[in-house]
Amino acid sequence: MSPAPIGGEVTSVRAPGGRPAAGPPARSAPAAGPEPVLGAVRPATSRRPDRAGGEDPVLVVGAGPVGMTAALLLARAGVPSVVLEAADERVPVGSRAICLQADVLDILERVGAGRAVVAAGVTWYRGRTFYRGREVATLELPRRRGFPPFVNTPQTEVERILEARVRREPLIDLRRGQRVVAVAQGDHVELTTDTGTVRGTHCLAADGARSTVRALLGIGFPGHSFDDLFVIADIAVDLGHPEPERLFYFDPDWNPGRQVLLHPQPGGVYRVDWQVPEGFRLGEEHIREITGDRPYEVRWQSTYRFHQRRATAFRDGRVLLVGDAAHVMSPFGARGLNSGICDADNAVWKVVLDRRGEAGPDLLPSYERERAAAADENLRVTGDTMRFLVPRTEAEHARRREVLERGRTAEIDSGRLFEPFAYRDSPLTSPGCTGELVPDSARLGPDFTVRDGLLIRPDGHLAAVAPTDPHAALRRAKGFATVPA
């Protein structure tokens, strides 16, 4: 049986602007199962009238990929938003985040962007890891129908695709050159910018690692920064590979004691991450170790220190922190942007129900419960990776050396690739349910869905499996069941 929403009278699946949402080819056929848990329901829609909240929009601070995805998801649910961006214009410089995971592509496809992001990028299925010139590990990702496991699309391209959709969406008001200088809230939120005050029902702060909104709310951002430097460069070169591959080099003789990562990008460009010593300057001799005598062009480069930080609170009243405003982590494993888009997906449906008056007392607080747990897991995983990549103690150095020299493949950590977090311990999840994100979620939302005995949330996560009391499970998923923390 095909998915159907709980609530709302609708007739067809539609994308923002009323266009059909075709979705990607299915990765697998739906499994047979029992009848829907809530009996007869009507077909799904991707836009539902906003029945509460009056004319006040949701305020989104930050027009990066997370903020624009949030605004588009709100529009899909029929909710207007005002997006406030401090920069006067989008500056498409450098690749920045590049790796999008399949389930996140499904989220983007709900707003009509997933297939465009894939088409603009490079798909890779193999990752190869070397130690001192010897291949010690090979990762083979599954080749399947639908979206690939990962696609490398530069953040600048993702932003271009999303902004084009934002500017076509009448429910989104994108305002650039709007730096937030004050936040006030009660039964609504008011943001003051350099040019005036904007009022909304809620605020999603997607204004990055140096979040102004987070600072104005007095929310801490503890953590640590790594001493090691990384030079990141976009280099156009034809390396002659028969197909795109992720290449990771531990301790090559041309960067002794450190590592280098190569990721393919569209247009014959490679994203290269060098771990380097203090005072390092990228020169032709370094680049030639990768390109050989082939012609090349450095399109962009920058030097970074990586950080592991997490906000002390993800929510303050009607203000929710999403993306880098809530957490930052090292890029190995592609957990930054992917988890940020999942933050937006989690926050939006809860804000939508709160505006409609359909949210229980636990719903908005569950954003922090769920996404802080996801951030903690991502920080744990990336912390383990960084301890392997840049060991700080002699014991960590010795372990890394032994693992690499003996080729203990399962213990070689060049970045555990992102996967969505399961909300098993959420107060919204019924007992016995994993809270996992269901495959092929591009057609789900913006309402709850029942399929083969499963109650599925608007963000595609399982809320209940064949519940004995379907309506109690739905009320719990909407935040009406208080569960001790």
C-alpha positions as CSV (number, residue, x, y, z in Angstrom):
1,M,0.0,0.0,0.0
2,S,1.3,3.5,-0.8
3,P,1.9,6.0,1.9
4,A,-1.0,8.2,3.1
5,P,-1.1,11.1,5.6
6,I,-2.9,11.3,8.8
7,G,-5.2,14.3,8.6
8,G,-5.9,16.8,5.9
9,E,-8.1,16.6,2.8
10,V,-5.9,16.4,-0.2
11,T,-5.8,14.8,-3.6
12,S,-2.3,14.5,-5.0
13,V,1.5,14.8,-4.2
14,R,2.7,18.2,-5.1
15,A,6.0,20.0,-4.8
16,P,6.5,23.7,-3.8
17,G,4.7,25.9,-6.3
18,G,2.1,23.3,-7.1
19,R,4.4,21.2,-9.4
20,P,4.2,17.4,-9.1
21,A,6.9,15.8,-6.9
22,A,8.0,12.9,-8.9
23,G,10.7,11.7,-6.5
24,P,13.7,9.5,-7.3
25,P,13.4,6.0,-8.6
26,A,12.7,3.6,-5.7
27,R,15.6,1.9,-4.1
28,S,13.6,-1.1,-3.3
29,A,10.0,-2.3,-3.6
30,P,7.9,-1.8,-0.4
31,A,7.6,-4.9,1.7
32,A,4.3,-6.5,2.2
33,G,2.7,-5.9,5.6
34,P,-0.4,-5.5,7.6
35,E,-3.2,-3.0,7.0
36,P,-2.4,0.7,7.8
37,V,-2.4,1.3,11.5
38,L,-5.0,4.2,11.3
39,G,-7.4,2.6,8.9
40,A,-8.7,4.5,5.9
41,V,-6.7,7.7,5.1
42,R,-6.6,10.0,2.1
43,P,-3.6,10.4,-0.4
44,A,-0.6,12.4,0.5
45,T,0.0,16.0,-0.3
46,S,3.2,18.0,-0.2
47,R,1.4,21.2,0.7
48,R,-1.2,21.7,3.4
49,P,-2.8,25.0,4.4
50,D,-1.3,26.7,7.5
51,R,-4.4,26.8,9.7
52,A,-2.9,28.6,12.6
53,G,-0.3,31.3,13.3
54,G,-2.2,34.0,11.3
55,E,0.0,35.9,8.9
56,D,3.1,35.7,11.0
57,P,5.9,33.7,9.3
58,V,8.5,31.5,10.8
59,L,11.8,33.4,10.9
60,V,14.9,31.7,9.5
61,V,18.3,33.2,10.2
62,G,20.9,32.3,7.7
63,A,20.6,31.5,3.9
64,G,23.1,28.7,3.8
65,P,22.0,25.2,2.7
66,V,20.5,24.4,6.1
67,G,18.5,27.6,6.4
68,M,17.2,27.4,2.8
69,T,16.2,23.8,3.2
70,A,14.3,24.7,6.4
71,A,12.4,27.5,4.5
72,L,11.5,25.2,1.6
73,L,10.3,22.5,4.0
74,L,8.1,25.0,5.7
75,A,6.7,26.1,2.4
76,R,6.0,22.5,1.5
77,A,3.8,22.5,4.6
78,G,2.1,25.7,3.6
79,V,4.0,27.8,6.1
80,P,5.4,31.2,5.2
81,S,8.9,32.2,6.3
82,V,11.2,35.2,6.2
83,V,14.9,34.3,5.7
84,L,17.3,36.9,7.1
85,E,20.8,36.6,5.8
86,A,23.6,39.0,6.9
87,A,25.6,38.8,3.7
88,D,24.6,41.2,0.9
89,E,25.1,38.5,-1.7
90,R,25.9,34.8,-2.0
91,V,29.7,34.4,-2.7
92,P,30.3,31.1,-4.7
93,V,33.9,30.6,-3.7
94,G,35.4,27.2,-2.8
95,S,33.9,23.8,-2.4
96,R,33.5,23.8,1.4
97,A,31.1,20.9,2.4
98,I,30.9,18.5,-0.6
99,C,29.5,15.1,0.3
100,L,25.7,14.5,0.5
101,Q,24.4,11.2,1.8
102,A,21.4,9.3,0.1
103,D,18.9,9.8,2.9
104,V,19.7,13.5,3.0
105,L,19.2,13.6,-0.8
106,D,15.7,12.3,-0.1
107,I,15.1,15.2,2.2
108,L,16.3,17.6,-0.5
109,E,14.0,15.9,-3.0
110,R,11.0,16.6,-0.8
111,V,11.7,20.3,-1.7
112,G,12.5,19.5,-5.4
113,A,16.2,19.7,-5.1
114,G,17.6,16.2,-4.6
115,R,17.9,15.1,-8.2
116,A,19.3,18.5,-9.2
117,V,22.0,18.2,-6.5
118,V,22.9,14.7,-7.8
119,A,23.0,15.9,-11.4
120,A,25.4,18.7,-10.4
121,G,27.8,16.4,-8.6
122,V,30.0,13.4,-8.9
123,T,28.9,10.0,-7.7
124,W,31.6,7.7,-6.3
125,Y,31.3,4.1,-5.1
126,R,34.9,3.2,-4.0
127,G,37.1,4.5,-1.3
128,R,40.8,3.4,-1.2
129,T,43.1,3.9,1.7
130,F,46.9,3.8,1.5
131,Y,49.7,3.6,4.1
132,R,53.2,4.6,2.9
133,G,52.2,3.8,-0.7
134,R,50.6,0.4,0.1
135,E,46.8,0.0,-0.2
136,V,45.5,-1.2,3.2
137,A,41.7,-0.8,2.9
138,T,39.1,-0.6,0.1
139,L,35.5,0.5,0.7
140,E,32.9,-0.6,-1.9
141,L,29.5,1.2,-1.6
142,P,26.4,-0.5,-3.0
143,R,25.3,0.4,-6.6
144,R,21.5,0.5,-6.4
145,R,18.5,2.2,-7.9
146,G,17.5,5.6,-6.7
147,F,20.0,8.0,-5.2
148,P,23.6,6.9,-4.8
149,P,25.0,6.3,-1.3
150,F,27.0,9.5,-1.6
151,V,27.4,12.3,-4.1
152,N,30.1,15.0,-4.1
153,T,28.4,18.3,-5.0
154,P,30.2,21.5,-3.8
155,Q,28.3,23.5,-1.2
156,T,28.3,26.4,-3.5
157,E,26.3,24.4,-6.1
158,V,23.9,23.1,-3.4
159,E,23.3,26.7,-2.4
160,R,22.7,27.8,-6.0
161,I,20.2,25.1,-6.5
162,L,18.3,25.8,-3.3
163,E,18.3,29.6,-3.8
164,A,16.8,29.2,-7.2
165,R,13.9,27.3,-5.6
166,V,13.7,29.7,-2.8
167,R,13.3,32.7,-5.1
168,R,10.5,30.9,-7.0
169,E,8.6,30.1,-3.8
170,P,6.0,32.8,-2.9
171,L,5.8,31.6,0.7
172,I,9.5,32.5,1.2
173,D,10.8,36.1,1.7
174,L,14.6,36.0,1.4
175,R,16.1,39.2,2.7
176,R,19.9,39.8,2.3
177,G,22.0,42.3,4.2
178,Q,20.0,41.7,7.4
179,R,22.3,41.3,10.4
180,V,20.4,40.3,13.5
181,V,21.3,42.5,16.5
182,A,18.6,41.6,19.1
183,V,16.2,38.7,19.9
184,A,13.0,39.0,22.0
185,Q,10.4,36.4,22.5
186,G,7.2,35.6,24.4
187,D,4.1,34.3,22.6
188,H,6.0,35.1,19.4
189,V,9.6,35.9,18.3
190,E,10.9,39.4,17.3
191,L,14.3,39.8,15.6
192,T,15.8,43.2,15.3
193,T,18.2,43.8,12.4
194,D,20.2,46.8,11.2
195,T,17.1,48.0,9.3
196,G,14.1,47.1,11.5
197,T,12.2,44.5,13.5
198,V,10.6,41.3,12.1
199,R,8.0,39.3,14.0
200,G,7.4,35.5,13.6
201,T,5.8,32.6,15.5
202,H,9.1,30.8,15.8
203,C,12.8,31.2,14.8
204,L,15.2,28.6,13.3
205,A,18.7,29.9,13.7
206,A,20.9,28.5,10.9
207,D,23.5,31.3,11.1
208,G,26.6,29.1,11.4
209,A,29.3,28.3,13.8
210,R,29.6,32.0,14.9
211,S,25.9,32.2,15.4
212,T,24.7,35.7,16.4
213,V,21.4,34.3,17.6
214,R,23.1,31.8,19.8
215,A,25.2,34.5,21.3
216,L,22.3,36.9,21.8
217,L,20.5,34.1,23.7
218,G,23.5,33.5,25.9
219,I,23.8,29.9,24.9
220,G,27.3,28.5,25.3
221,F,29.3,26.7,22.7
222,P,31.9,24.6,24.5
223,G,34.3,22.2,23.0
224,H,37.8,22.3,21.6
225,S,39.9,23.1,18.6
226,F,42.6,20.9,17.1
227,D,46.1,22.3,16.9
228,D,46.8,20.6,13.6
229,L,46.4,22.7,10.4
230,F,44.7,21.4,7.2
231,V,45.1,23.1,3.8
232,I,42.1,22.5,1.7
233,A,42.3,23.2,-2.0
234,D,40.2,22.7,-5.2
235,I,42.5,21.6,-7.9
236,A,41.5,21.0,-11.5
237,V,43.4,18.1,-13.0
238,D,42.8,14.9,-15.0
239,L,44.4,12.1,-12.9
240,G,43.4,9.5,-15.4
241,H,41.2,7.5,-13.1
242,P,38.7,5.2,-14.9
243,E,35.9,6.2,-12.4
244,P,35.7,8.6,-9.4
245,E,37.2,7.3,-6.2
246,R,37.8,8.7,-2.7
247,L,41.6,8.4,-2.0
248,F,43.1,8.6,1.5
249,Y,46.9,8.6,2.1
250,F,48.4,7.9,5.5
251,D,52.0,8.9,5.9
252,P,52.9,9.2,2.2
253,D,56.6,9.9,1.6
254,W,55.6,13.3,0.2
255,N,53.8,14.3,3.4
256,P,55.6,12.2,6.1
257,G,53.8,11.6,9.4
258,R,50.6,13.2,8.2
259,Q,47.8,12.4,5.7
260,V,46.2,13.6,2.5
261,L,42.6,13.1,1.3
262,L,41.4,13.4,-2.3
263,H,37.7,13.7,-3.2
264,P,36.5,14.0,-6.8
265,Q,34.3,16.9,-7.7
266,P,32.4,17.8,-10.9
267,G,34.3,19.5,-13.8
268,G,37.5,17.5,-13.3
269,V,38.2,19.1,-10.0
270,Y,39.6,17.4,-6.9
271,R,39.1,18.5,-3.3
272,V,42.4,17.9,-1.6
273,D,42.9,18.1,2.2
274,W,46.5,18.1,3.4
275,Q,47.4,17.9,7.1
276,V,50.3,20.3,7.4
277,P,52.7,21.7,10.0
278,E,52.5,25.3,11.3
279,G,53.8,27.8,8.7
280,F,53.2,25.5,5.7
281,R,52.7,27.2,2.3
282,L,51.2,25.1,-0.5
283,G,53.6,25.2,-3.4
284,E,54.0,23.5,-6.8
285,E,56.2,20.9,-5.4
286,H,53.4,19.7,-3.1
287,I,50.8,19.7,-5.8
288,R,53.1,17.9,-8.3
289,E,53.2,14.9,-5.8
290,I,49.6,14.4,-6.6
291,T,49.3,15.6,-10.2
292,G,52.6,14.4,-11.6
293,D,53.5,16.2,-14.8
294,R,49.8,16.7,-15.7
295,P,48.6,20.3,-16.2
296,Y,46.6,21.6,-13.2
297,E,44.9,24.7,-11.9
298,V,44.3,25.6,-8.3
299,R,40.8,27.0,-8.2
300,W,40.6,27.8,-4.4
301,Q,42.5,27.1,-1.2
302,S,42.2,27.9,2.4
303,T,43.7,26.8,5.7
304,Y,41.6,25.4,8.6
305,R,41.8,24.2,12.1
306,F,39.0,21.8,12.8
307,H,36.7,22.1,15.8
308,Q,34.5,19.9,18.0
309,R,31.8,22.0,19.6
310,R,28.2,21.7,20.7
311,A,25.7,24.3,22.0
312,T,24.7,23.9,25.6
313,A,21.1,24.2,24.5
314,F,19.5,23.5,21.1
315,R,16.3,25.4,22.0
316,D,15.3,28.5,23.9
317,G,11.6,28.9,23.9
318,R,10.5,29.4,20.3
319,V,14.0,29.6,19.0
320,L,15.7,26.4,17.7
321,L,19.4,26.2,16.7
322,V,20.1,24.1,13.6
323,G,23.2,23.1,11.7
324,D,26.5,24.7,12.6
325,A,24.8,27.1,15.0
326,A,24.2,24.0,17.2
327,H,27.3,21.9,16.5
328,V,30.5,21.8,14.5
329,M,32.8,18.8,14.0
330,S,35.7,17.7,11.8
331,P,34.7,17.0,8.2
332,F,36.0,13.4,8.0
333,G,32.9,11.2,7.5
334,A,30.8,14.0,6.0
335,R,28.7,14.5,9.2
336,G,28.5,18.3,9.2
337,L,26.1,19.5,6.4
338,N,24.3,16.1,6.4
339,S,23.4,16.4,10.1
340,G,22.5,20.0,9.7
341,I,19.9,19.2,7.0
342,C,18.5,16.5,9.4
343,D,18.3,19.2,12.1
344,A,16.2,21.3,9.8
345,D,14.0,18.4,8.8
346,N,13.4,17.5,12.5
347,A,12.7,21.1,13.6
348,V,10.3,22.1,10.8
349,W,7.5,19.6,11.3
350,K,7.5,20.3,15.0
351,V,7.2,24.0,14.4
352,V,4.4,23.4,11.9
353,L,2.4,21.4,14.3
354,D,3.0,23.9,17.1
355,R,1.7,26.7,14.8
356,R,-1.5,24.6,14.1
357,G,-2.1,24.0,17.8
358,E,-1.7,20.3,17.3
359,A,1.6,19.9,19.3
360,G,1.7,18.4,22.7
361,P,3.9,19.9,25.5
362,D,6.7,17.5,24.7
363,L,7.0,18.2,21.0
364,L,9.2,21.3,20.7
365,P,11.4,20.1,23.6
366,S,11.9,16.8,21.7
367,Y,13.9,18.7,19.1
368,E,16.7,19.2,21.6
369,R,16.3,15.6,23.0
370,E,16.6,14.1,19.5
371,R,19.1,16.4,17.8
372,A,21.4,16.9,20.7
373,A,21.7,13.1,21.0
374,A,22.5,13.0,17.2
375,A,25.1,15.7,17.6
376,D,26.7,13.8,20.6
377,E,26.9,10.7,18.4
378,N,28.5,12.6,15.5
379,L,30.9,14.3,17.8
380,R,31.9,10.9,19.4
381,V,32.5,9.4,15.9
382,T,34.4,12.3,14.5
383,G,36.4,12.6,17.8
384,D,37.5,8.9,17.4
385,T,38.5,9.7,13.8
386,M,40.6,12.7,14.8
387,R,42.3,10.7,17.5
388,F,43.4,8.3,14.8
389,L,44.3,10.9,12.3
390,V,46.1,13.3,14.7
391,P,47.0,11.3,17.8
392,R,47.8,13.4,20.8
393,T,49.5,10.9,23.1
394,E,52.3,8.3,22.6
395,A,49.8,5.5,23.2
396,E,47.5,6.9,20.4
397,H,50.5,7.2,18.1
398,A,51.6,3.6,18.8
399,R,48.1,2.2,18.2
400,R,47.8,4.0,14.9
401,R,51.2,2.8,13.8
402,E,50.4,-0.8,14.7
403,V,47.0,-0.7,13.0
404,L,48.4,0.7,9.8
405,E,51.5,-1.4,9.6
406,R,49.6,-4.6,10.3
407,G,46.8,-3.6,7.9
408,R,44.0,-4.2,10.5
409,T,41.4,-2.9,8.0
410,A,38.4,-2.8,10.4
411,E,40.4,-0.4,12.8
412,I,41.7,2.0,10.1
413,D,39.7,5.2,10.6
414,S,39.8,7.8,7.9
415,G,36.3,8.9,8.7
416,R,33.2,6.8,9.4
417,L,30.7,7.9,6.8
418,F,27.5,9.7,7.9
419,E,24.3,7.8,8.5
420,P,21.0,9.2,9.9
421,F,20.5,9.0,13.7
422,A,17.7,6.7,15.0
423,Y,15.4,8.2,17.7
424,R,14.9,5.0,19.6
425,D,15.1,6.8,23.0
426,S,12.9,9.7,22.0
427,P,9.8,10.5,24.1
428,L,7.9,10.6,20.7
429,T,8.9,7.0,19.8
430,S,6.6,4.1,20.9
431,P,8.2,1.2,22.8
432,G,9.7,-1.4,20.6
433,C,10.2,1.0,17.7
434,T,13.7,1.8,16.5
435,G,13.0,5.4,15.5
436,E,15.0,4.9,12.3
437,L,14.7,6.9,9.1
438,V,12.8,4.8,6.6
439,P,14.4,4.3,3.2
440,D,13.2,6.3,0.2
441,S,11.6,9.1,2.3
442,A,11.4,11.6,-0.5
443,R,7.7,11.1,-0.9
444,L,6.9,11.3,2.8
445,G,5.5,14.3,4.8
446,P,4.5,17.0,5.5
447,D,2.0,15.0,7.6
448,F,2.2,11.7,9.4
449,T,2.0,8.6,7.2
450,V,0.9,5.0,7.7
451,R,2.4,2.3,5.6
452,D,2.4,-1.5,6.1
453,G,1.6,-1.2,9.8
454,L,4.2,1.6,10.3
455,L,3.4,5.0,11.7
456,I,5.9,7.4,10.1
457,R,6.6,10.9,11.1
458,P,6.7,13.9,8.7
459,D,10.5,13.7,8.7
460,G,10.5,10.0,7.6
461,H,11.4,8.5,11.0
462,L,9.5,5.6,12.5
463,A,7.2,6.6,15.4
464,A,5.5,3.2,16.0
465,V,5.4,-0.3,14.5
466,A,2.0,-2.1,14.4
467,P,0.8,-0.3,17.6
468,T,-2.0,-1.9,19.6
469,D,-3.5,1.6,20.0
470,P,-2.8,3.6,16.9
471,H,-4.3,6.8,18.1
472,A,-2.3,6.7,21.3
473,A,0.8,6.2,19.3
474,L,-0.1,9.2,17.1
475,R,-0.7,11.4,20.2
476,R,2.6,10.2,21.7
477,A,4.4,11.1,18.4
478,K,2.8,14.6,18.5
479,G,4.3,15.2,22.0
480,F,1.3,14.4,24.3
481,A,2.9,11.6,26.3
482,T,5.4,12.8,28.9
483,V,8.2,10.3,29.4
484,P,10.8,10.9,32.2
485,A,14.2,12.0,30.8
